[in-house]
C-alpha cells in the first residue's frame, strides 16, 4: 500500500477560517441564536391532535431539532479544538462561554419540546408512531417522553438549565482555566523547562525512574498548591448536581448516569462484581513488574514505566501506516476511514508546549468530519491512543447516513468502538514483535491498559461514589478528598503499590465534566463489551466488519442489554459475560508471567 506523507497538525480552517478570531464563526453563532429562537417559537405553537396533521407537524419540529443540534455541536466541537490546541487562547475560553449559553437556551427549548411529547395521549401517540419516518425514531422519542416525565415541571426545569450556565457549567470552565495555568518545572540538560500538564504526563513513561519520580514530586506539588481551588470547584459541581436530584426526588446518584448510558443497575453491579473477583492476577502482574524494574513494590509513577530495553518507538508517519495496515486486515471500511483522517489532516498530534493534556475525538456534524486531538511522542501507548480515537471516529462515520436523533449514542458504547480499534493495533504490534524482549514490552503495555480500565477506573468510580455520600452531609475538604481517593486506589489496586496519587481527584479532568456525570464506568463497560465483539472478530468469520457496523448503527437506538442480546446473544445483567471478558485480559497476564518466570 502506498502512503502519503502525513501532517501531525490538524486543519480547522476548513470549518471557520481565522481560529478564535474567525468572523465566519461569529456569524455562525448568530445563526445558531436565530435557529434556536425559531425552534422554540414553533414548539410553543404546536397544537397536537394525534391525527395525520399532528404527525406532519412533529416531523417539521424534528427537522428543526436536527438542524439546531448540528449547528450547536459544530460550534462546540470547534471551540473544544481551539482550547485544546492552545490552552492560552483566552478568546477561545470566551467563545466556550457563548456556546455554553446557547446550548442552555437550546436545552430549554428541547425541554418544552419534550413536555409537549408527554402531553400526547397514549392512543394518539401510537397513531402518530405509525408514520414510517417517526417509527424509525420511535425509541429515541419515547425515551425523551419517559425521561422528561421523571423531571420537574417545565418552568422549574427551564430555571435549572438557565442557572446551570453560571452555577454549574461555569465551575467546569473554572477548572479548565486553573489547569491551563499549571506548569510543571523540569530540569533537563542543565536547563529548567516549564512543562504543560500534557507534556509532564508523558514523562511518567520515561525509562529513568529518577525522571519519573522527579516529575511526580513536582506534579503533586503543582496540583497541591491549587488543591483548595480544585476542592471548591468539585464541591460546587457535586452540590449543584445533588440539589437538582433532590428537587426531582432522585435518591440514587447513579440514576442519571445509568439512564444516560441506557443501562441497568444490575448490569453495572454484575460488571464490578466480576472484576472484583478477578483482581489477583493483576496484582500478581504489578508485583512481577516491580521485580523486573528492581523494586520491592511499584509506586504510582511506575505504573506506565516501560520494561526491558526495547525502544519500540514509531514516528507519527510509521504509527499511521501501522494503524491503516492492521485496520485493513479487519475490514476495508475501517482502513479507508483511517486513511481519510490522516490524509485530510483531521488529527492534531504534534508534541509542543501549550497543548491540553489527554486525547479526544470530536465530530463536526454539519461538515461530516471528525477531529482527533492528542500529543504524539512515538511510544506504543501513543499508537494505541491514536487507534483508540480513530475508533471513535469510525463509530460516527459508520452512522453517517442515519438521522441525527438515531446517532446520539451513549458514552459506554462509544468506548466500545474505540477500544475495539485499540485492540486490533495492540495485538498486531505484539504479533509483529521482532524479539522476545519487544514482545514482552508490548504485552506489558497492553496489560497496563487492562490495569487502567479494571483498577484505575474502579478507583475513580469508588472515589466518586464515596464523594457524593460525603457531599450530602456538606462541603468535603481537600484533605478528606485526598483520603477518599487514596482509600479507593488502595482497594482498586489490591494494595499493590507503595505510593499512591491522593491528588488524582484534582488532576483528572473527568471529575469536572458536566455533560456526563460519573465519567468513569462507561470506559470499563466499553472495554469489556468490546472484548466480546473482538473475540467474535478473531473467530475469523467472513464479513464480520459488516456485522460490526450493524451493531454500531444500533448503538444509539436501544438499551445496551438489548444491543448485546441482539448482536452477541449475551445477558449483560449476569456476571458470566463480564467474567469471560475479564478472563481474556487475564490470559495476557498469564502469558506475561510465563515469559518473565
N, C-alpha and C positions, 0 to 999 in steps of 0.2 A: 504493500500500500504506500503510495506517495503522499507525503505530508507537506503542508505549507509551513512557513516559519511563523510561529505564534507569538503574539504580543502578550505580556503579562499585565498590561494596563487596559482597563475596560473603556468602552466608548459610551458616554452618557449624552453626548451632544446630539445623537440621533433622536433623542426624545425632546430635549429642550436645550438649545444651544446657549452657552454662557454660564453654566453652573448655577450657583445660588443667586447670581445677578441676572438670570435669564428673564427677558421681557416676555418671552413666549410662555414661560411657566407662570409668571404673574397673571397673564391673560387667561391661562388655563384655570387658575384658582378662581378668577372672577366668573368664568363659565360654570365652574362647579357650584358656586354660590347660587347662580341663577337656576341651574338644574335642580338643586335641592328645593328651592322655593316653588318651582313648577310642580315637582313631585308632591310636595306637601299640599299644595292647592288642589291637585287632582284627587288626592287621598281624601281630603276633607269633603270634597264634592261627591264622592262615590256613595250612591244610594243603591245597595244591592237588593235584589228581589228574588234571587235564586233562579231566575229564568235565563234564557239564552243571552239576553242583552247584558245581564249581570256578568256572565262568563266572559263576554267580549270586553266589558269594562275592566274586569280583573286582569285580562291579558294585556290590556293597554297599560295598566298600572305596573304590571310585572316588567313590561318593556322599559318603562321609565326607571324602575328599580334597578334593572341591569345596567342601563346607561350611566346612572349616577354612581353605582357601585364600582364600575370600571374606571370612571374618571377620578374618583377619590383614591382608589387603590393605585392608580397610575401616579397620582401626586404623592401618596405615602411612600411608594417604592422609590421615587426619585429623591425625596428628601432623606430617606434612610441611607441611600447610596452616597449622597453628598456628605452626610455626617460621618459615615464610616471611613470614607477615603481621606478625610481631613478633620480631625477632632477639634481643630482650632477655628473652623469655619462658623463664625458667630451668626452670620446671615442664615446659614442652614438651620441653626437652632431656632431662630425667629420663625423661619418657614415651617418648621416642625410644629410650632405652637399654632400657626394658622391652619395647618392641615388637621391637627387635633380638634380645633374648634369646629371646623367644617364637618369632621366626622361625627362630632357630638350632635350637631344640627341634623345630620342625616339619620343618626340613630333615633333621634326624637321623631322624625318623620316616619321612620320604619316602625316605631312603637305604635304610632297612630294607625299605620297600615295593618299591623298585627292585630290591634284591638278591633279593627273593622272585620278582620277574618274571624275573630272569636264570635262576633255578633251574628254571623251567618248560622242559621239553624242547621241541625244535622241532616235533615231531609234535603234542604236547599243545597247544602254543601255536597252531598252525594250526587245530586243532579249536575252541579257545576263541574265536578271532577270527572264526569263522563266525557267532557271535551278532550279530544286527543292531546292537545298542547298542554292542558292543565294536568291531565293524567300522568304525563311524563314528569311533572314536577310535584306530584302528589305527596311523596314522602317529606320533602322539604317544607312544603306549605303546611302540612298537618303538624309537623314538628314545631313550626312557628306558632301555630294556634295553641298547641299544648303548652309551650314554654311561657307564652305571654299570659296564659290563664293562671299560671302559678305566681305571677308577679302582682305588684300593687296596681291600683287604678292608674289609667294613662297619665293623668295630670301629675301624680306623685312620681311615677317612673320618669316622666319628662324632666321633672325637677332634679332628680338624682343624676340623670345624664348631663344636664346643664351644669350642675355643681361639680361634677366629676372632672370637668376640663381643668379647673384650678385646684380643686380639693383632692384629686386622685391622680390623674394623668400628669399633673404638674409636678408631683413628687417624683414620678418616674423620670421626668425630664431633669429634675434636680440631680438625680443620681447620675445621669449621663454627663451633666456639667461637672460634677465632682470628680468623676472618673477621668474626664478629659484634662483635669488639672494635675493628675498624679504622674510623676516622673520618677523612675527608679534609677538611682545613681549606680554606676558600674564602672570599675577600673579595668581598662584593657590596654595593654602595651604602654603603661605609664600615663594613660590619658583617661580622665573621667568622662564617661558618656552619660547622657540622660535618656534612659530608655523609656519608650511608651510602655504601657502595661502589656500590649500585644507582643512587643519585642522581648520584654522581660520574661513573659510566659514561655516563649520559645527556648529560653536558656535552661529550663528545667529538664530538657532532653539532652543537655550537654554531657559529654563523656567524663569531664572532670568534675569529681564530686565537690571539690572546693569551690568551683564556679557555681554549681547548683546551690550549695549551702550559703554562699555569699549573697547570691541573688535572692534567696528565700528570706534571709535576715532583713535585707533592705525592703523586700516585698512586704513582709509582716509589719515592718516599721512604717512604711508609707501608708498602708491601709489602716494601721493602728492610730496614726496621727489624726485621721479623719473619722475614727470609728464612731464618735458621738453624733457626727452629722449623718453617717450611714444608718445608725440605730434610730435616729429621729425619723429619717426617711422611711425606713422599713416599718416602724411603728405606725406611722400615719397611713401608709398603704394598707397595712393589715387592719387598722382601726376603721378605716373607711369601709373596707370590704365587710367586716363583721357587722358594722352598723346597718349596712344595706341588707345583709342576710337577716338580721334580727327584725327589721321592719317588714320583710317579706314572710317572716315566720319560718325561715330555713334554719334548722338547728345544726345540720351537718355541714361543715366547711367543705366537704368533698362533693356536695350536691352539684354545685356549678361546674367544677372541672369534669366530673363524670358525665354530666349532661352534654357539655361541650365536646367531649370525646366520644359521645354516643356509646357509652359502655356501662355495664352494671357493676355495682359494688362487689358482687360475688366474683366477677372476673378479676378485678383488681386484687382482692383478697387471695384468690387462688394463685395468682401470679407471684405475689410476695411470699406466700407460704412455700411454694415450690423452690423459690430462690433461697429462702432462709434455711431450708432443709438440706441444701446442697452447697453450703458455703465452704466447707472444709477443704475441698480440692483447691480452691482459690487461695485459701490461707497457706496451704502447702506450697503453692506456686510462689507466693510472696516470700515465704521463708527460703525457698530454693534460690530465688533471685538474689536475696540478701547474701546468701552464702557465695554465689557466683561473683558478687561485687565485693566480697571480702568483708562483709558486715555481719554483725550479730542479728540486727533487725533493720528493715528499711525505715526511713523517715519519709514524711510526705513528699519532700523534694527529690526522693529517689524513685518514686513510682514510674516516672517517664524516662528514667535513665536507660540508655541502651546497654546491652551486654555484649561482651566479646569485642573484637576489633574490626568487624566487617562494617565498612563505611556505608555501603548500600545507598549512597546519595544519587539522586537523579536531578538533572537540570529541569527547568519548567517544561522545556520542549520534550525532553525524554519522558517526563511524567505524563504529559498529554498524549504522546504517542502510545505509551504503555496502556493507558486507560482505554483509548479508542480501540486498540488491537484486541483487548480482552473483552470489552463490551461486544465487539463484533462476533466473538465466539458464542455469545449468548443469543444475540439477535441483531439484525440489520437496523431496526428502528432505533434502538438504544445507541448503537455506534454512530448512526447518522446524526442523531441529536447532539452527541458529544462533539463530533466534528464541526457541526454548525456553530456550537457555542464557542469553540476555540477560534474558528476562522473569522467569526463576526465580532470578536472582542467583547464577549459577554462576561468575561472573567477579569476581576481585579485581584492580582496575586503578588504584585511587586513587594519586596521586602524593603520598606523605607520607614523613616520616622513619621509620627503624626497620624498613623492609622489607628482605628479602633481595634481592640482585641477580638479574637474569635473569628468565626466564619458564618456566613448565612447565604441563603438563596432568596431572591425576591422576584416577583413576577409583575410585568407591565402589561395588563390585560388589553389596553387599547392598542398596543403595538404587537401583541402576541409574542413578546420576547422575555427572556429571563435575564437576570444578572446575578453573578456569584461573587462573593467577597471573601477573601482570606489573605493571609500573609504566608507566602511560599518560600521555604528555605532549603528544600530538597530532601527532607527526611522521609522515610517510609510513611510516617504519620501524616505528613503534608499531602502525599499522594493519595492516601486513604480519605483525608478530609475533602480533597478536590473531587474524588469519586463520589463521596457522600453527598456533596452539594449538587453535583451533576445528577444524582439520583432524584433529588427534589425537583430539579428542573425537568427531568424526563417525566415525572408524575404529571406536572402541569401540561407538558407537551402532549402526553397520551390523551388528555382530556380536552384538547384544543377545540374540537368541533362540537362540544357539548354546551348546553345552556349554562350561563354563569351560576345560576342557583344550584345546579347539579354538579358544580365543580368546587364547592366550598367544603373540602374535606377537612377533618379534624386533625389535630397535631399528632395523635398516636399513629394514625395510618399514614400521615405524611412521613413520619420517621421510618415507616416500613420500606418505602421505595428507596430512601437514601441509604439505609443500612444494607439493603439488598445489593445496591450498586457497589457499596464499600466491600462487601463480602466477595464479590466477583474478583475485584482487584487484589484484595489481601491474599486470597487463596492462590491466585495466579502468580503473585510475587513469590510465595513460599514454594510453589511447584517449580518455578524457574530459577530458584536459587542455584548459584554456581558452586557452592561448597556447603558442608555441614554447618560451618560457622555462620554463614549468611542465612541458611535455612532457620537456624536456631534464633538468630536475631529477628528475623521477620515473624517467626512463630510467636516469639515473646511480644512483639509489637501488637500482633493480633489478639493475644490473650489479654494484653493490657487494656484493650478496648472492652473486652468482656468484664474485666475488673472494674473499669469505669462505669459500665452500664448496670452491672449487678451489685456493685458495692458502693461506688461514689454516688450514684443516683439514689440508691436506697438510703444513704446517709442524708441526702438532700430532702427526700420525702419524709423521713423520720424527724428531721430538724423542723421542717415547715409545719408538720402536724403538731409537734410539741410547742412550737412558737405560737400557733393560733390558740392553743389551750391556755397558755400563759397570758396571751394578749387579751383574752376575755376578762381577765382579772385586772388589767391595767397596763401601763407602759412597761415594756421589757427593756431593762438596761443593757448596755453593750457588754457588761461583764456576764450577765445571765445569758445573753445570746452566744457569747463565746463558750460558756459551759454547755448549753444545749447542743451546739454544733460539735464540740469535742465528744460529748456522750454519744451522739448519733454516729460520728465517724468511728469511734471505738467499737460500737455494736456492729456497724455495717462491715467493717474490715476484720471482724473477729479478733480484735486486739493484736493484730499482726504488725502494727507499726510502732516504732519507738517514739516518734514525734508526729503530731497531727497539725492541722491548719485551722485553729479555732476561729480565725477571722475570715474563713471561707464565705460566711454569710454576707460579708461586706464586699468581697472581691468578685462574687458571682452575680453577673447581670441578671440571670434568670429569676432571682428572687424579687426583682424590681420591675418585671414586665407586667403591665396592667391588662394587656389584651387577653391573656390566658393565665388564670390562677393555677397554682401547683404545676409550674412549668418544669416538671421533672419526670414523673412516672410514665408519661407518653413515650419518652425516649426508650425506656426499658421495654415497654409494650411493643413498640415498633421493632426493636432489635430482635426480641424473641419471636414475634409474629413473622418477621421476615425470614427467620431461620427455617420455619416450617415451609415457606414458599421456596426458599433456596434448596432445601432438601429435595423437593419435587423437581426443581430445575436440574439438579445433579443427577437425577434418575435418568436423564438423557432422553426424555420423551420428545419426539419430533414436534415442532411447532409450539414449544412451551411459551415463547415470547408472546404469542397471540393470546394464550390463556392468562398470562401475567397482565397484559394490557387490559383484558376484560375485567380482571379483579380491580385494577387501578380505576377503571371507569366507574365501577360500582362503589368506590370507596367514600363517596360523599352523599350517597342516597340510600343508605341502610345502616343499621347498627353494626358494630364490629362483630357481635355474636352472630348476626345473620350473614355477614360477609364471610366469616370463617366457615359457617355451616355450608353456604352455597359453593364456595370455591375450594375449601380444604377438607370438607366433611369433618370438621372438628368442633368440639364443645369447649369454648373458652372459659366457662364457669367451673370447669373441673381442673384439678391440679395436673392431671396426666399430660395434657397438651403442653403445659409450661415446663413440666419436668423433663419431657423428651427434648424440648428446645434447649434447656439448660445443659442437658447431657451432651449435646453437640459441642458446647463450649468446653465441657469437662474433658471431652475426647482430645481437644487441643492441649489441655493441661497435662493429660497423661502422656501424650507424645513428648511434650517438653521435658517432663520429669524423667522419662526413659532416656532421652538424648543427653541429659545432664547428670545421669546416675554416676 
